[in-house]
Amino acid sequence: MGRYLVLSKRLISCLDVRNGKLAKSVKFVDTRDIGDPVVQAKKYYDEGLDELVFYDITASSDKRDIMIDVVSNVAAQVFIPFSVGGGLRSVEDGFKVLQAGAEKVNYNSAAVGNPQIIAEASRAFGAQCVVLSMDVRQVDKSDLIASGYEIVINGGRRPMGIDAIGWAKRGEQLGAGELVVNSIDADGTKEGYELNLTRTIAESVNIPVIASGGGGNPEHLYEVLTSGKADAALVASMLHYGEYSIREIKEYLYNRGLKIRMSC
């Protein structure tokens, strides 16, 4: 498939939030609270982050609504594109998130159960506001999972028997304007992104693909933005634990020849 022209690559940070606290896990387990999401959001905005993603990581599994007050507090601190997901089960839920200050709605588990929510949200808000997030685990190839990559929902707890490549294509057809491809196997390992997964999906769709899971150093971002063919790289541990600054990451990518927005 043909790909559109992308002028610059994007650096995005993910705020996984549990019970109102910033949290981090490894392969979706051993989740620990590590700080205040509002404080971190403001810090990353001030340092020149391109975009921010907020996930209420237990809303779906707990079958509760997203913590809208935390969304509002984060939105009040940042003036960059801000995407919110976790526990969004309807177009009305998406509308509440946008009213609270988000620019994009991020559907994951609910969209697997009811794919038409993507089409309905796209009609209501515009494709540019609708993000389909995919949590993916590598499995043995089968007739059902021909690619060897399976969709898993409810925070990595429930495998769905759905091929990730086919789901990405369907998400685009339904009206998603962007995909977040999160490798459960690489999540929190800091050993590098799942390049084959990201590249295969990027080559299968014509909408932006955000790589998520595994970023541990700037070289990993360069790899996924080039050979992985991602349009943006999502980082968490690298920034949350103070191992790298946003400027250090961006300068590395810029010096390697990538088009990246540099702060003044």
Backbone as numpy.savetxt, mean C-alpha at the origin, in Angstrom:
# Nx Ny Nz CAx CAy CAz Cx Cy Cz
1.29 -5.58 -22.34 0.46 -4.38 -22.34 1.32 -3.12 -22.34
0.78 -2.05 -22.88 1.50 -0.80 -22.86 1.39 -0.14 -21.51
2.41 0.65 -21.17 2.39 1.36 -19.90 2.40 2.85 -20.18
1.72 3.62 -19.37 1.65 5.06 -19.50 2.99 5.67 -19.10
3.17 6.94 -19.42 4.39 7.65 -19.05 4.31 8.12 -17.60
5.26 7.74 -16.80 5.34 8.19 -15.42 6.50 9.17 -15.30
6.23 10.37 -14.85 7.26 11.39 -14.79 8.22 11.18 -13.63
7.72 10.68 -12.52 8.61 10.49 -11.38 8.14 9.31 -10.55
9.09 8.68 -9.87 8.77 7.61 -8.94 8.39 8.23 -7.60
7.62 7.49 -6.82 7.12 8.04 -5.55 7.63 7.23 -4.36
7.93 7.95 -3.30 8.28 7.33 -2.03 7.09 7.50 -1.09
6.57 6.38 -0.63 5.37 6.37 0.20 5.68 5.67 1.51
5.18 6.20 2.61 5.33 5.49 3.87 3.99 4.96 4.33
4.04 3.82 4.98 2.83 3.17 5.48 2.76 3.30 6.99
1.63 3.75 7.48 1.36 3.77 8.91 0.37 2.65 9.21
0.86 1.55 9.73 -0.02 0.48 10.21 -0.43 0.85 11.62
-1.75 0.94 11.84 -2.25 1.41 13.13 -3.10 0.33 13.78
-2.83 0.07 15.06 -3.59 -0.90 15.85 -3.98 -0.24 17.16
-5.28 -0.19 17.42 -5.76 0.45 18.66 -5.24 1.87 18.81
-5.13 2.57 17.69 -4.71 3.96 17.71 -3.22 4.18 17.79
-2.43 3.10 17.85 -0.98 3.20 17.96 -0.32 2.74 16.66
0.80 3.37 16.33 1.61 2.92 15.20 2.17 1.55 15.54
2.04 0.60 14.58 2.46 -0.77 14.84 3.30 -1.29 13.69
4.07 -2.33 13.94 4.86 -2.97 12.89 4.93 -4.46 13.16
4.85 -5.24 12.08 4.89 -6.69 12.20 5.96 -7.24 11.27
6.20 -8.53 11.38 7.06 -9.26 10.44 6.22 -10.40 9.88
6.03 -10.38 8.55 5.20 -11.38 7.87 3.79 -11.45 8.47
3.29 -10.28 8.92 1.93 -10.12 9.45 1.75 -10.75 10.83
2.84 -11.12 11.52 2.74 -11.63 12.88 3.73 -10.88 13.75
3.73 -11.16 15.05 4.63 -10.49 16.00 4.49 -8.97 15.90
3.23 -8.51 15.89 2.96 -7.08 15.76 3.23 -6.35 17.07
3.98 -5.24 16.95 4.34 -4.46 18.14 3.99 -2.99 17.95
3.56 -2.37 19.04 3.31 -0.93 19.02 4.64 -0.20 19.08
4.81 0.79 18.20 6.11 1.48 18.15 6.01 3.00 18.19
4.80 3.55 18.36 4.76 5.01 18.44 3.39 5.60 18.17
3.40 6.89 17.92 2.19 7.67 17.68 2.08 7.96 16.18
1.02 7.48 15.51 0.92 7.68 14.06 0.80 9.14 13.65
0.18 9.95 14.48 0.02 11.36 14.13 1.37 12.08 14.16
2.16 11.80 15.18 3.49 12.40 15.29 4.36 11.98 14.11
4.33 10.68 13.77 5.15 10.19 12.67 4.70 10.78 11.34
3.40 10.89 11.12 2.88 11.45 9.87 3.39 12.87 9.67
3.32 13.68 10.72 3.80 15.07 10.63 5.30 15.10 10.34
6.05 14.26 10.99 7.50 14.20 10.80 7.83 13.86 9.34
7.17 12.85 8.80 7.47 12.43 7.43 7.04 13.49 6.41
5.94 14.15 6.69 5.50 15.24 5.81 6.54 16.36 5.79
7.01 16.75 6.97 8.00 17.82 7.07 9.30 17.45 6.36
9.62 16.15 6.33 10.87 15.70 5.73 10.78 15.48 4.22
9.59 15.64 3.63 9.49 15.57 2.18 8.92 14.29 1.60
8.19 13.52 2.39 7.55 12.32 1.88 6.57 12.67 0.77
6.44 11.80 -0.24 5.54 12.07 -1.36 4.09 11.75 -1.03
3.87 10.61 -0.40 2.51 10.18 -0.07 2.52 9.37 1.22
1.33 9.24 1.80 1.17 8.51 3.04 0.01 7.53 2.90
0.21 6.33 3.42 -0.86 5.32 3.46 -1.11 4.95 4.92
-2.37 4.93 5.28 -2.79 4.61 6.65 -3.63 3.34 6.61
-3.23 2.32 7.37 -4.02 1.10 7.47 -4.40 0.83 8.92
-5.68 0.68 9.18 -6.15 0.20 10.47 -6.10 -1.33 10.36
-5.03 -1.95 10.86 -4.70 -3.32 10.48 -5.57 -4.39 11.14
-6.36 -4.03 12.14 -7.22 -5.04 12.77 -8.71 -4.75 12.58
-9.04 -3.71 11.83 -10.45 -3.35 11.66 -11.24 -4.46 10.95
-10.64 -5.03 9.88 -11.35 -6.08 9.14 -11.49 -7.35 9.98
-10.39 -7.79 10.57 -10.44 -9.03 11.35 -11.32 -8.89 12.59
-11.36 -7.68 13.16 -12.20 -7.43 14.33 -13.64 -7.09 13.96
-13.89 -6.96 12.63 -15.22 -6.62 12.11 -15.76 -5.34 12.74
-14.90 -4.31 12.74 -15.32 -3.01 13.26 -14.97 -1.92 12.26
-15.52 -0.73 12.50 -15.23 0.40 11.62 -13.82 0.93 11.88
-13.31 1.61 10.87 -11.99 2.23 10.99 -12.03 3.33 12.04
-10.89 3.61 12.66 -10.80 4.67 13.68 -10.74 6.02 12.99
-11.90 6.61 12.75 -11.99 7.81 11.94 -11.34 9.00 12.63
-11.30 9.00 13.96 -10.67 10.13 14.67 -9.17 10.16 14.41
-8.54 8.99 14.33 -7.11 8.96 14.03 -6.86 9.43 12.61
-7.75 9.04 11.70 -7.64 9.50 10.30 -7.71 11.02 10.25
-8.66 11.60 10.94 -8.82 13.06 10.96 -7.58 13.75 11.53
-7.04 13.19 12.60 -5.87 13.80 13.24 -4.65 13.75 12.32
-4.48 12.64 11.60 -3.36 12.55 10.65 -3.57 13.52 9.50
-4.79 13.55 8.95 -5.08 14.42 7.81 -4.83 15.89 8.13
-5.03 16.27 9.38 -4.82 17.66 9.79 -3.34 18.03 9.80
-2.46 17.03 9.78 -1.02 17.30 9.89 -0.28 17.22 8.56
-0.89 16.63 7.55 -0.17 16.40 6.29 -0.92 17.02 5.11
-0.15 17.48 4.14 -0.74 18.11 2.95 -0.11 17.48 1.70
-0.13 16.15 1.71 0.31 15.33 0.60 -0.76 14.28 0.39
-0.79 13.60 -0.76 -1.79 12.55 -0.95 -1.79 11.55 0.21
-2.98 11.25 0.69 -3.17 10.46 1.90 -4.23 9.41 1.63
-3.81 8.15 1.66 -4.71 7.03 1.37 -5.03 6.28 2.65
-6.28 5.85 2.81 -6.72 5.21 4.05 -7.43 3.91 3.76
-7.07 2.86 4.52 -7.73 1.56 4.38 -7.79 0.83 5.70
-8.51 -0.28 5.68 -8.69 -1.09 6.88 -10.11 -0.97 7.38
-10.89 -2.00 7.19 -12.27 -1.98 7.68 -13.25 -1.23 6.81
-12.86 -0.83 5.59 -13.80 -0.17 4.69 -14.63 -1.23 3.98
-15.93 -1.23 4.23 -16.79 -2.28 3.70 -17.84 -1.78 2.72
-17.89 -0.48 2.48 -18.93 0.07 1.60 -18.46 1.39 1.01
-19.23 1.89 0.05 -18.96 3.20 -0.50 -19.16 4.26 0.57
-20.15 4.06 1.43 -20.39 5.02 2.52 -19.19 5.10 3.45
-18.56 3.96 3.75 -17.35 3.98 4.57 -16.26 4.81 3.89
-16.13 4.64 2.57 -15.15 5.41 1.82 -15.44 6.90 1.87
-16.71 7.24 1.78 -17.09 8.65 1.84 -16.73 9.26 3.19
-16.91 8.50 4.27 -16.56 9.00 5.61 -15.07 9.28 5.72
-14.27 8.40 5.12 -12.82 8.57 5.14 -12.41 9.81 4.36
-13.02 10.01 3.20 -12.72 11.20 2.40 -13.15 12.47 3.13
-14.28 12.41 3.78 -14.75 13.56 4.57 -13.78 13.88 5.71
-13.13 12.84 6.23 -12.20 13.03 7.35 -10.86 13.59 6.91
-10.66 13.71 5.59 -9.44 14.35 5.11 -8.56 13.53 4.20
-8.92 12.25 3.98 -8.14 11.42 3.06 -8.41 11.83 1.62
-7.44 11.54 0.73 -7.63 11.80 -0.69 -7.95 10.54 -1.47
-7.63 9.37 -0.88 -7.89 8.11 -1.55 -8.47 7.12 -0.56
-9.34 6.23 -1.06 -9.89 5.15 -0.25 -9.23 3.85 -0.69
-8.95 3.01 0.27 -8.13 1.83 0.05 -8.92 0.59 0.47
-9.37 -0.19 -0.52 -10.15 -1.38 -0.23 -9.29 -2.62 -0.36
-9.51 -3.59 0.53 -8.74 -4.83 0.51 -9.68 -6.01 0.74
-9.85 -6.43 1.98 -10.66 -7.62 2.27 -12.09 -7.50 1.77
-12.70 -6.34 1.95 -14.10 -6.18 1.53 -14.26 -6.33 0.03
-13.26 -5.89 -0.72 -13.34 -5.99 -2.18 -13.25 -7.43 -2.65
-12.51 -8.26 -1.93 -12.43 -9.68 -2.29 -13.80 -10.33 -2.10
-14.47 -9.99 -1.01 -15.80 -10.54 -0.76 -16.87 -9.96 -1.65
-16.71 -8.71 -2.04 -17.70 -8.03 -2.88 -16.97 -7.14 -3.89
-16.50 -7.72 -5.00 -15.72 -6.95 -5.97 -16.42 -5.71 -6.50
-17.75 -5.72 -6.51 -18.48 -4.58 -7.06 -18.28 -3.30 -6.25
-17.76 -3.45 -5.03 -17.50 -2.24 -4.24 -16.47 -1.36 -4.94
-15.54 -1.97 -5.68 -14.54 -1.19 -6.42 -15.23 -0.39 -7.52
-16.12 -1.04 -8.26 -16.84 -0.34 -9.33 -17.72 0.77 -8.77
-18.40 0.49 -7.67 -19.29 1.49 -7.07 -18.49 2.68 -6.54
-17.37 2.41 -5.89 -16.54 3.50 -5.36 -15.93 4.31 -6.49
-15.53 3.64 -7.56 -14.94 4.34 -8.70 -15.95 5.27 -9.34
-17.18 4.82 -9.44 -18.24 5.69 -10.00 -18.53 6.86 -9.06
-18.49 6.59 -7.76 -18.84 7.63 -6.78 -17.74 8.67 -6.60
-16.49 8.23 -6.57 -15.38 9.13 -6.23 -14.43 9.42 -7.38
-14.47 8.60 -8.43 -13.49 8.69 -9.50 -12.38 7.68 -9.27
-11.89 7.08 -10.36 -10.88 6.02 -10.25 -9.63 6.51 -9.53
-9.30 7.79 -9.68 -8.08 8.32 -9.08 -8.11 8.27 -7.56
-9.31 8.10 -6.98 -9.45 8.05 -5.53 -9.55 6.63 -4.98
-9.56 5.64 -5.86 -9.83 4.27 -5.43 -8.59 3.40 -5.58
-8.11 2.86 -4.46 -6.93 2.01 -4.43 -7.35 0.60 -4.04
-6.88 -0.38 -4.80 -7.09 -1.78 -4.42 -5.80 -2.31 -3.81
-5.87 -2.67 -2.52 -4.72 -3.26 -1.85 -4.84 -4.77 -1.91
-3.69 -5.42 -2.11 -3.65 -6.86 -2.24 -2.59 -7.42 -1.29
-2.99 -8.27 -0.36 -2.04 -8.98 0.48 -1.82 -10.35 -0.16
-0.57 -10.65 -0.49 -0.26 -11.80 -1.34 0.77 -12.70 -0.67
0.51 -14.01 -0.74 1.47 -14.99 -0.22 1.82 -15.98 -1.33
3.11 -16.33 -1.41 3.53 -17.30 -2.41 3.13 -18.71 -1.97
2.58 -19.48 -2.91 2.13 -20.84 -2.65 2.55 -21.74 -3.81
2.34 -23.02 -3.67 2.61 -23.92 -4.79 1.65 -23.62 -5.93
2.15 -23.67 -7.15 1.29 -23.43 -8.31 0.27 -24.56 -8.44
-0.92 -24.18 -8.88 -2.00 -25.15 -9.05 -2.92 -24.64 -10.15
-3.92 -25.44 -10.49 -4.90 -24.99 -11.49 -5.59 -23.72 -11.02
-5.83 -23.63 -9.71 -6.52 -22.46 -9.15 -5.60 -21.26 -9.02
-4.36 -21.51 -8.61 -3.38 -20.44 -8.39 -2.24 -20.67 -9.39
-2.49 -20.33 -10.65 -1.53 -20.63 -11.72 -0.22 -19.87 -11.56
-0.29 -18.67 -10.98 0.92 -17.84 -10.84 1.76 -18.25 -9.64
1.17 -18.99 -8.70 1.86 -19.30 -7.46 1.76 -18.19 -6.43
0.89 -17.21 -6.66 0.68 -16.11 -5.71 -0.80 -16.03 -5.37
-1.11 -16.16 -4.08 -2.50 -16.23 -3.64 -2.89 -15.00 -2.83
-4.13 -14.56 -3.03 -4.69 -13.46 -2.23 -5.08 -13.98 -0.85
-4.68 -13.22 0.19 -5.01 -13.55 1.57 -5.66 -12.31 2.19
-6.70 -12.50 2.97 -7.40 -11.35 3.54 -7.39 -11.39 5.06
-8.05 -10.39 5.65 -8.16 -10.26 7.12 -6.79 -10.26 7.80
-5.91 -9.39 7.28 -4.60 -9.22 7.88 -3.73 -10.46 7.79
-3.84 -11.18 6.67 -3.01 -12.35 6.46 -3.53 -13.62 7.09
-4.75 -13.58 7.60 -5.29 -14.71 8.34 -6.08 -15.70 7.49
-6.57 -15.25 6.32 -7.51 -16.10 5.58 -7.13 -16.20 4.10
-6.55 -17.32 3.66 -6.26 -17.51 2.24 -7.55 -17.71 1.46
-7.59 -17.16 0.24 -8.85 -17.11 -0.49 -8.92 -18.00 -1.74
-7.81 -18.64 -2.10 -7.85 -19.46 -3.30 -8.03 -18.64 -4.57
-7.57 -17.37 -4.54 -7.68 -16.46 -5.68 -6.28 -16.12 -6.18
-6.06 -16.25 -7.47 -4.77 -15.93 -8.05 -4.57 -14.41 -8.05
-3.43 -13.97 -7.53 -3.17 -12.54 -7.37 -3.10 -11.81 -8.71
-2.56 -12.44 -9.73 -2.44 -11.77 -11.03 -3.82 -11.54 -11.62
-4.66 -12.56 -11.57 -6.02 -12.40 -12.07 -6.81 -11.37 -11.29
-6.58 -11.32 -9.96 -7.29 -10.35 -9.13 -6.84 -8.92 -9.46
-5.56 -8.73 -9.72 -5.06 -7.41 -10.10 -5.72 -6.94 -11.40
-5.80 -7.83 -12.37 -6.43 -7.47 -13.65 -7.90 -7.13 -13.45
-8.58 -7.92 -12.62 -10.00 -7.65 -12.38 -10.19 -6.34 -11.66
-9.31 -6.04 -10.71 -9.40 -4.77 -10.00 -9.31 -3.59 -10.95
-8.40 -3.67 -11.91 -8.29 -2.61 -12.90 -9.55 -2.50 -13.73
-10.09 -3.64 -14.16 -11.30 -3.64 -14.98 -12.50 -3.06 -14.22
-12.54 -3.29 -12.92 -13.64 -2.79 -12.10 -13.55 -1.29 -11.86
-12.36 -0.70 -12.02 -12.25 0.74 -11.86 -11.26 1.23 -10.83
-10.45 0.34 -10.28 -9.40 0.80 -9.37 -8.41 1.66 -10.14
-7.94 2.74 -9.52 -6.99 3.62 -10.17 -5.55 3.32 -9.82
-5.35 2.42 -8.84 -4.01 2.14 -8.36 -4.05 0.83 -7.58
-2.91 0.11 -7.57 -2.80 -1.14 -6.82 -1.67 -1.04 -5.81
-1.91 -1.51 -4.59 -0.84 -1.73 -3.63 -0.63 -3.23 -3.54
0.58 -3.67 -3.89 0.89 -5.10 -3.90 1.80 -5.40 -2.72
1.24 -6.01 -1.69 1.97 -6.26 -0.46 2.32 -7.73 -0.33
3.60 -8.03 -0.34 4.06 -9.41 -0.18 4.11 -9.77 1.30
3.27 -10.71 1.71 3.28 -11.16 3.10 4.62 -11.82 3.43
5.19 -12.54 2.48 6.44 -13.25 2.71 7.60 -12.28 2.97
7.56 -11.11 2.36 8.64 -10.13 2.53 8.36 -9.12 3.62
7.11 -9.02 4.06 6.69 -7.98 5.01 7.58 -7.94 6.25
8.15 -6.77 6.51 8.92 -6.55 7.72 10.28 -7.22 7.78
10.65 -7.97 6.74 11.93 -8.70 6.77 13.11 -7.80 6.49
12.88 -6.70 5.77 13.94 -5.76 5.36 14.98 -6.45 4.48
14.56 -7.51 3.77 15.47 -8.26 2.91 15.23 -7.99 1.42
14.37 -7.04 1.11 14.09 -6.70 -0.28 12.67 -7.05 -0.68
12.17 -6.32 -1.67 10.82 -6.53 -2.17 10.72 -7.83 -2.97
9.51 -8.31 -3.14 9.26 -9.50 -3.95 9.20 -9.04 -5.42
10.36 -9.02 -6.07 10.47 -8.40 -7.39 9.65 -9.12 -8.45
9.65 -10.43 -8.42 8.90 -11.17 -9.44 7.41 -10.89 -9.35
6.88 -10.89 -8.15 5.46 -10.59 -7.94 5.13 -9.20 -8.45
5.91 -8.22 -8.03 5.64 -6.83 -8.42 5.74 -6.65 -9.93
6.79 -7.19 -10.52 6.99 -7.06 -11.97 5.87 -7.75 -12.75
5.47 -8.94 -12.33 4.42 -9.67 -13.04 3.11 -8.91 -13.03
2.77 -8.33 -11.89 1.53 -7.54 -11.83 1.67 -6.26 -12.63
2.80 -5.58 -12.51 2.99 -4.32 -13.24 2.90 -4.53 -14.75
3.36 -5.69 -15.22 3.30 -5.99 -16.65 1.91 -6.45 -17.09
1.02 -6.69 -16.12 -0.32 -7.21 -16.42 -1.40 -6.14 -16.41
-1.07 -4.95 -15.90 -2.07 -3.88 -15.78 -1.53 -2.58 -16.34
-2.41 -1.62 -16.50 -2.03 -0.31 -17.01 -2.28 0.80 -16.01
-2.37 0.46 -14.74 -2.53 1.45 -13.68 -1.30 1.39 -12.77
-1.03 2.45 -12.00 0.14 2.45 -11.14 0.16 1.31 -10.14
1.34 0.76 -9.91 1.54 -0.32 -8.95 2.50 0.15 -7.86
2.08 0.03 -6.61 2.90 0.38 -5.46 3.42 -0.91 -4.84
4.74 -1.04 -4.76 5.35 -2.22 -4.16 5.41 -2.06 -2.65
5.04 -3.12 -1.93 5.02 -3.05 -0.47 5.53 -4.36 0.12
6.34 -4.23 1.18 6.83 -5.39 1.90 8.26 -5.73 1.57
9.16 -5.50 2.54 10.53 -5.97 2.38 11.60 -4.91 2.24
11.24 -3.64 2.11 12.23 -2.60 1.93 13.13 -2.47 3.16
14.45 -2.62 2.96 15.38 -2.52 4.08 16.49 -1.52 3.88
16.76 -1.16 2.61 17.77 -0.16 2.31 17.44 0.49 0.96
18.06 1.62 0.63 17.71 2.32 -0.62 17.93 1.47 -1.87
18.89 0.56 -1.85 19.10 -0.31 -3.01 17.87 -1.15 -3.30
17.19 -1.60 -2.26 15.97 -2.38 -2.46 14.91 -1.56 -3.20
14.81 -0.27 -2.86 13.85 0.58 -3.55 14.24 0.76 -5.01
15.51 0.97 -5.25 15.98 1.11 -6.64 15.64 -0.14 -7.44
15.86 -1.31 -6.87 15.58 -2.56 -7.57 14.11 -2.69 -7.93
13.22 -2.40 -6.97 11.80 -2.61 -7.25 11.24 -1.54 -8.18
11.84 -0.35 -8.17 11.38 0.73 -9.05 11.93 0.59 -10.47
12.93 -0.24 -10.64 13.52 -0.46 -11.98 13.17 -1.87 -12.46
13.88 -2.87 -11.99 13.60 -4.23 -12.48 12.25 -4.75 -12.01
11.77 -4.27 -10.88 10.44 -4.65 -10.42 9.32 -3.91 -11.10
9.66 -2.84 -11.82 8.71 -2.05 -12.63 7.59 -1.41 -11.81
7.83 -1.20 -10.52 6.84 -0.51 -9.70 6.88 0.99 -9.98
5.76 1.64 -9.76 5.67 3.09 -9.94 5.98 3.83 -8.64
5.85 3.11 -7.54 6.13 3.70 -6.23 6.57 2.59 -5.29
7.34 2.96 -4.29 7.78 2.01 -3.27 7.28 2.46 -1.92
6.70 1.54 -1.20 6.18 1.82 0.12 7.19 1.33 1.15
7.52 2.18 2.12 8.47 1.81 3.16 7.83 2.02 4.53
8.30 1.24 5.49 7.81 1.37 6.85 8.98 1.28 7.83
9.51 0.07 8.02 10.58 -0.14 9.01 11.76 0.79 8.82
12.16 1.01 7.56 13.32 1.86 7.28 13.20 3.23 7.91
11.97 3.76 7.89 11.74 5.09 8.45 11.34 5.02 9.92
10.46 4.08 10.26 9.93 4.02 11.62 11.03 3.84 12.66
12.06 3.07 12.31 13.13 2.79 13.27 14.33 3.73 13.10
14.16 4.75 12.24 15.21 5.76 12.09 16.46 5.29 11.38
16.36 4.20 10.62 17.54 3.66 9.95 17.97 4.52 8.75
16.99 5.13 8.10 17.25 6.03 6.98 16.29 7.20 7.07
16.73 8.35 6.55 15.83 9.50 6.45 15.24 9.52 5.04
14.16 10.25 4.88 13.54 10.40 3.56 14.53 11.04 2.59
15.26 12.04 3.05 16.25 12.69 2.18 17.33 11.72 1.73
17.83 10.89 2.64 18.86 9.92 2.26 18.35 8.96 1.18
17.13 8.49 1.36 16.57 7.56 0.38 16.40 8.25 -0.97
15.84 9.45 -0.96 15.59 10.15 -2.22 16.89 10.53 -2.92
17.87 10.96 -2.16 19.15 11.32 -2.78 19.80 10.10 -3.42
19.70 8.96 -2.78 20.26 7.74 -3.36 19.57 7.42 -4.69
18.24 7.47 -4.70 17.50 7.16 -5.93 17.79 8.18 -7.03
17.87 9.44 -6.65 18.17 10.50 -7.61 19.56 10.30 -8.22
20.51 9.98 -7.37 21.88 9.79 -7.84 22.04 8.54 -8.69
21.11 7.61 -8.56 21.12 6.42 -9.40 20.39 6.66 -10.73
19.89 7.88 -10.92 19.29 8.23 -12.20 17.78 8.17 -12.27
17.11 7.94 -11.14 15.66 7.90 -11.17 15.08 9.30 -11.06
13.95 9.50 -11.71 13.21 10.75 -11.55 12.46 10.68 -10.23
12.80 11.58 -9.34 12.22 11.57 -8.00 12.04 13.01 -7.57
10.96 13.31 -6.86 10.72 14.68 -6.41 11.58 14.96 -5.19
12.47 15.94 -5.33 13.35 16.31 -4.23 12.79 17.53 -3.50
12.90 17.52 -2.18 12.45 18.66 -1.39 13.45 19.78 -1.46
12.97 20.97 -1.21 13.87 22.13 -1.20 14.78 22.08 0.02
